[in-house]
Amino acid sequence: MVKRSLARRTAESAWGLLLVGRIVLLSALVLLMLAAGVWTSWKTAQHVMLTKGREQGTMTVSACGADTCTGPFVPRGLGSVRGKVTIDKAVTHRAGERIPVAVKPGTDDVVRSGLAGVLHAWIPLGGALLLAALVLAGGLRWPRTAWTAAAAGAALLGAAFLTL
């Protein structure tokens, strides 16, 4: 058995601690990015996915500004007709378009419903998955996990693009 000096043993222990610290820190960063993506997505997704008891109907786009479009809302079933509701411009294409929507409770804001609305609501998670893939591949050196996260993020963003 070869005896190593105290300085070398201390340096080896410090290096091991540094490697563990890197893994813990970068894993926490990945979890933070994914949690932020889920949190941001859920703000919109809850209105699209949990539709029981929510006012749903159709919006006809009449005018669009820089970020939002407005138009009248006609409910499907129970609910009240609204003369002007607001929707994000990213989910519309042109004036005159009829879009299935769900009303955010207590507001005149609506979100697109159906498959297109669900996929659009989860776009922030898709972006978070792509960013997390970079940290997984470059920082943690987990290439298979990184490719899986990147593929899931790209699939989500691609599906949202194709359905809108």
Secondary structure as UniProt FT lines:
FT   HELIX           6..49
FT   TURN            52..53
FT   STRAND          56..60
FT   STRAND          63..64
FT   STRAND          68..75
FT   STRAND          82..88
FT   HELIX           89..91
FT   TURN            95..96
FT   STRAND          98..103
FT   TURN            105..106
FT   STRAND          109..112
FT   HELIX           114..121
FT   HELIX           123..138
FT   HELIX           143..163
//
